[in-house]
């Protein structure tokens, strides 16, 4: 055995194409770990696509600072939207002008 083969390193395609059976997140992981090399345009595309395939999931709590629960805030929002639906009429009288 003249040469040892590292099976953890994936083969880089000679034409620079990315195989169809690999997901975007798996591809990004391989690039980070040094298992796969990408061309500059492929790397830019990966950077742009990654947030859509693996978005950050965060939550923000607002009501606990004001002592309100979710139901209270939802009820206020519903009542505010119902008030916005009410059509306001302009009460006016017609003034006739004679020449």
C-alpha positions as CSV (number, residue, x, y, z in Angstrom):
1,X,0.0,0.0,0.0
2,X,1.8,3.0,-1.3
3,X,-1.0,5.4,-0.6
4,X,-3.8,5.7,2.0
5,X,-7.2,6.9,0.9
6,X,-9.2,9.1,3.1
7,X,-12.9,8.1,2.6
8,X,-14.3,11.0,4.5
9,X,-13.2,13.4,1.7
10,X,-15.7,13.6,-1.1
11,X,-14.5,13.6,-4.6
12,X,-14.6,17.0,-6.5
13,X,-16.3,16.6,-9.8
14,X,-13.9,17.4,-12.7
15,X,-16.4,19.5,-14.5
16,X,-17.2,21.5,-11.3
17,X,-20.8,20.4,-11.1
18,X,-22.5,19.6,-7.8
19,X,-24.2,16.2,-7.5
20,X,-28.1,16.3,-7.4
21,X,-28.2,13.9,-4.4
22,X,-26.7,16.4,-2.0
23,X,-28.7,19.0,-0.1
24,X,-27.8,22.7,0.2
25,X,-27.2,22.4,3.9
26,X,-25.1,19.3,3.5
27,X,-23.1,21.0,0.7
28,X,-22.4,24.0,3.1
29,X,-21.3,21.6,5.8
30,X,-18.9,19.9,3.4
31,X,-17.4,23.2,2.3
32,X,-17.0,24.3,5.9
33,X,-15.3,21.1,6.9
34,X,-13.0,21.2,3.9
35,X,-14.5,18.1,2.2
36,X,-15.5,19.9,-0.9
37,X,-14.2,22.8,-3.0
38,X,-16.5,25.1,-4.9
39,X,-15.8,27.6,-7.6
40,X,-16.2,31.3,-6.8
41,X,-19.7,31.6,-8.5
42,X,-20.9,28.4,-6.8
43,X,-19.7,29.8,-3.4
44,X,-21.5,33.1,-3.9
45,X,-24.7,31.2,-4.9
46,X,-24.4,29.0,-1.8
47,X,-24.1,32.0,0.4
48,X,-27.2,33.6,-1.1
49,X,-29.3,30.4,-1.0
50,X,-28.4,29.1,2.4
51,X,-30.7,31.5,4.4
52,X,-33.7,30.2,2.4
53,X,-32.9,26.5,3.0
54,X,-31.8,26.8,6.6
55,X,-33.4,30.0,8.1
56,X,-32.7,31.1,11.6
57,X,-35.6,30.5,13.9
58,X,-36.0,33.1,16.6
59,X,-38.8,34.3,18.8
60,X,-39.3,37.6,20.5
61,X,-41.3,38.1,23.7
62,X,-42.9,41.5,24.0
63,X,-45.9,41.2,26.2
64,X,-44.1,40.0,29.3
65,X,-42.5,43.4,29.8
66,X,-45.8,45.1,30.0
67,X,-47.6,42.4,32.0
68,X,-49.9,41.4,29.1
69,X,-50.5,37.9,27.9
70,X,-51.1,36.8,24.4
71,X,-54.9,36.8,24.6
72,X,-55.0,40.5,25.8
73,X,-52.7,41.7,23.0
74,X,-54.7,39.6,20.4
75,X,-58.0,41.0,21.7
76,X,-56.7,44.6,21.4
77,X,-55.5,43.9,17.8
78,X,-58.8,42.4,16.8
79,X,-60.8,45.3,18.2
80,X,-58.5,47.8,16.6
81,X,-58.9,46.1,13.2
82,X,-62.7,46.1,13.6
83,X,-62.7,49.8,14.4
84,X,-60.8,50.4,11.2
85,X,-63.5,48.6,9.2
86,X,-66.2,51.0,10.3
87,X,-66.9,53.5,7.5
88,X,-66.9,57.1,8.7
89,X,-69.5,59.2,7.0
90,X,-69.2,62.9,6.5
91,X,-72.3,64.6,7.8
92,X,-72.9,67.7,5.8
93,X,-75.8,69.6,4.3
94,X,-76.1,70.8,0.8
95,X,-76.0,74.6,0.5
96,X,-77.7,75.8,-2.6
97,X,-76.3,78.8,-4.2
98,X,-78.6,81.0,-6.3
99,X,-77.1,83.4,-8.8
